[in-house]
Amino acid sequence: MKENLKLAYFNMTFQNDDFKIREASNDDAVEILDLIKISFKSYVKNNKYNKNQIENSALKEDYYEVQNDIGKNIVFIIEKFDNKNKIVGTLRLELKEKNGYLLKRFAILPEYQNQGLGTAIFKIAEQYVKDRKGAFVYLYSSLENHSLIKFYTKLGFECKKIDVNKGYRRGHWFKKYYYRY
């Protein structure tokens, strides 16, 4: 059961644009789905392996699955304020075993990457995990994209395993937190 999230909205300015990080609502599902489809296409496009054999569940996700995640898990979004209020980034946290969280569907629209937005939304998610005494966060990500490798390493993740079960080289990344109980 998802707890009620009492999280203040985080307003910020990057490169003279105003953004807000907030928890997603069901009204955001269509726009989140579109963002995911655009962002995760690079897994197929930038891949050295047989593009027909790549399994990427993000590209197969539908509107109802996004709504289900919004209802069950924590979904954060970055919203850009202009005349249209556009969602430019998202990530999801799912509580898993041993007080660990799976970080999934982490995406920033390509034209908004390398501006600090991914780091900003991750820091909000990380604080959420720490506030709940989470032991670790883990994620799966392509090892074909060197920018992603650098980004996750900068955030403190370590690649612990590599597989090709989904048709591309994929890393299993971990970040541990230590607490005294």
N, C-alpha and C positions, 0 to 999 in steps of 0.2 A: 504494500500500500504506500503510495506516495504521500509524503508529509507536506503540509502547507509550508511553502517557502516564504519566509519573511525576509526578503532581500530588498534593500533599497536599490533604486535604479542608479546606475553609474553613468554620469554624463561626462564626456571628455571631448577635447578638440584635438584633431590631428590635421596638420597641413591645412588649416583654416576651414575644415569641415567639422560639423558637430555630429557626434555619435552618442548613442545610448546603448548600454548593455543591460538586458533585462531577461526575465524568464519568458519563454514563448507561451502563447495561448493557442487554442484551436484555430482562431482566426488567422494565425500566421502559417498554417500548415501548407497551403498551396505555394506560397512564396519560398518557404523552406525547401520544399520538394524541388522546385525549379532551381534553386541555388545548388542543391546537392547534385542534381543532374549535370549542371554546367561544370561544377568544380571537379567531379569525379570522372568526367570523360577523359581527363589527362592520364588516368591510369591505363586506359586502353591506347590512347593516341601516342603516348611517350614510351611505349613498351617495346622491348626487343623480342619478346616471345610471340608466339602465334596469337594474334589478336582475337581469333575466334575461340580460343580455349580459355580466355580470361574469365574468371568468375568474380564479379564484383557486385555484392548484394546491394550496395548503395544505388547502383544504376537500375536495379530491378524493383526498388522500393516504390510503393504507391502511396497515395494520399492517406488511406486508412492506416497504414503502418506508421506514418508520421504522426497522425493524430493519436494513435495508440502510445507511441513513445512520449508524446507531450503529456498524456494522462498518467503514465506509469513511472516515467523517469524524469530527470532534470534536463531540460532543454533550454540552453541560453542562446540568445541571438544578439547580434550587433545591428542596430538600426541607424541609418544615416538620415539626418534631418535636412531636408531641402523641401522643395515644393511637393514631393511625392512620398517622403518617408519610406525609404527602401531598405530591406534587410540585405546586408552585405556579408554577414558571417554567422556561423552557428556551430555549436558543439553539443554533444549529449553525454550525460553521465548515467551509467546504470550500475546500481549496487550489485556486486557479485559476491562470491565466496570470501570468507576470512576478512570481512570488512574492507575489501578491495573494490575499486570502481573501474569499470570499463569505460574508456573515453572513446566515443565513436562519432562518426559523421561530422568530424571536425573539418570545416571548410570556410574559406574566405573567397569571395568572388575574385577572379584573377586580376581585375583592374584595381582592386583594393589591397592586394598583397604587398608585402615589404613596406608597410607603413606603421607597423606596431600593433595592428588590430588583433592579429592572432595571439600575440603575447598577452595583450590586455584581456581578451576573453578567457584565455587559459588561466590567468592569474585569478580571475573571479571564480572559475570552476575549482581551481586548486584551493582557494580559501574555503569554499563550500565543503570540500573533502576534509580539510584540516579541522574545520569547526565541528565536524562529526567524528573526529578521531579516526579518519580513514587511514588504513595501514599502507596502501599503495594505490597507484593509478597505472593502468596498462592500456596499450593500444596496439593495433596492427597497422602497418603502413608499408607502402611500396619502397623498395630499396633502389628502384630505378631513378627516383627523383632525388638528386643530390641536395637540392634546396630543402626538401623535407627532412632529410637526414641531419643536415646542419641545424635546422630549426628545432627539431626534437632534442638534439644533443644540447643546444643552447638552453632549453627549458629544463635540463637536468635528467632527461630520460637516457636509459642505456638499452641497447639492443641485446637481448639475451638469447634469442633463437631466430633462425632463418628457415623459411620453408618455401616451396614452390607449388603447394597444393592447390592454389587458386589460379595457376597458370602464369604467375609472375613471381619474382623474388620479393618476398614479404617478410618484414621484420616484426618480431614480437618485442615491443618496447615497454620498459618498466621504469617507474619512479617510486621510490619508497619514502615513507615518512616514519619518523620514530617519535613515539610518545611514551612518557612515564605515566603509568596508571596507578 
